Amino acid sequence: MAESKTTMEAVRHWVVEHKLRTVGCLWLSGITGSIAYNWSQPAMKTSVKIIHARLHAQALTLAALAGAAAVEYYEHRSGAKTDRPAKYLPVQPFSHKD
C-alpha cells in the first residue's frame, strides 16, 4: 500500500533534498520583499533603500543557512541520512588495477 504524503511532508522532503536552492529562493524573496517595502518609504534615498534591502536579505540568508545546518545536523544525528544512498557515487566502483 502506497503511503500518501501530506503537503508539509512533501515540502520538508524537497527542502532536505535541495538545501541550497531553498536558501537561494529565500534570499531572492527576501531582497524582493525588502525592496518592495523600502520603496513605499518616501523619505528614504534610493541608495539607502538598496542598502537596507541587501541587509535584510543577508540576515534572512544567514538564518536560512543556520536552518539548513540544523537540518543537516539532525539528519546525521538521527541516522536518516545513512538510509539514503549517495547520489553521485558509482554503483559499482572500479578497482585501481583495471
C-alpha positions as CSV (number, residue, x, y, z in Angstrom):
1,M,0.0,0.0,0.0
2,A,1.5,3.3,-1.0
3,E,1.8,5.9,1.7
4,S,0.3,9.3,0.9
5,K,2.5,12.2,2.0
6,T,0.9,15.3,3.4
7,T,1.8,18.6,1.8
8,M,4.1,19.5,4.7
9,E,6.0,16.2,4.5
10,A,6.4,16.7,0.7
11,V,7.7,20.3,1.2
12,R,10.1,19.1,4.0
13,H,11.4,16.3,1.8
14,W,12.0,18.8,-1.1
15,V,13.8,21.2,1.2
16,V,16.0,18.5,2.6
17,E,17.0,17.4,-0.9
18,H,17.5,21.0,-2.2
19,K,19.0,23.0,0.6
20,L,21.0,25.4,-1.5
21,R,18.1,26.1,-3.8
22,T,15.9,26.8,-0.8
23,V,18.5,29.3,0.6
24,G,18.7,31.0,-2.8
25,C,15.0,31.3,-3.1
26,L,14.7,32.7,0.4
27,W,17.4,35.3,-0.5
28,L,15.6,36.3,-3.7
29,S,12.3,36.6,-2.0
30,G,13.8,38.4,0.9
31,I,15.5,41.0,-1.3
32,T,12.4,41.4,-3.4
33,G,10.1,41.9,-0.4
34,S,12.5,44.3,1.2
35,I,12.9,46.4,-1.9
36,A,9.1,46.5,-2.3
37,Y,8.7,47.5,1.4
38,N,11.5,50.1,1.3
39,W,10.2,51.6,-2.0
40,S,7.0,52.5,-0.1
41,Q,9.0,54.7,2.3
42,P,9.1,58.1,0.5
43,A,11.5,59.8,2.9
44,M,14.4,57.5,2.2
45,K,17.0,58.0,-0.5
46,T,17.3,55.3,-3.2
47,S,20.8,54.2,-2.1
48,V,19.6,53.8,1.5
49,K,16.6,51.7,0.2
50,I,19.0,49.4,-1.7
51,I,21.4,49.1,1.3
52,H,18.5,48.2,3.6
53,A,17.2,45.6,1.2
54,R,20.6,44.0,0.9
55,L,21.0,43.9,4.7
56,H,17.6,42.3,5.2
57,A,18.2,39.7,2.6
58,Q,21.6,39.0,4.1
59,A,20.1,38.4,7.5
60,L,17.4,36.2,6.0
61,T,20.1,34.2,4.2
62,L,22.2,33.7,7.3
63,A,19.1,32.5,9.1
64,A,18.3,30.1,6.3
65,L,21.9,28.7,6.3
66,A,21.6,28.2,10.1
67,G,18.4,26.3,9.5
68,A,20.0,24.2,6.8
69,A,22.8,23.4,9.1
70,A,20.4,22.4,11.8
71,V,18.5,20.1,9.4
72,E,21.8,18.5,8.3
73,Y,22.9,18.0,11.9
74,Y,19.5,16.5,12.8
75,E,19.8,14.1,9.8
76,H,23.2,12.9,10.8
77,R,22.2,12.6,14.5
78,S,19.0,10.6,13.8
79,G,20.6,8.4,11.2
80,A,18.1,9.4,8.5
81,K,20.9,10.3,6.1
82,T,22.6,6.9,6.3
83,D,19.4,5.3,4.9
84,R,19.7,7.3,1.6
85,P,22.3,6.2,-1.0
86,A,24.7,8.9,-2.2
87,K,23.6,10.4,-5.5
88,Y,26.9,10.8,-7.2
89,L,28.8,7.7,-6.1
90,P,29.1,5.0,-8.7
91,V,27.0,1.9,-8.1
92,Q,29.9,-0.5,-8.8
93,P,33.2,1.1,-8.0
94,F,36.1,0.2,-10.3
95,S,39.2,-1.4,-8.9
96,H,42.5,0.5,-9.3
97,K,44.1,-2.5,-11.0
98,D,42.0,-2.0,-14.2
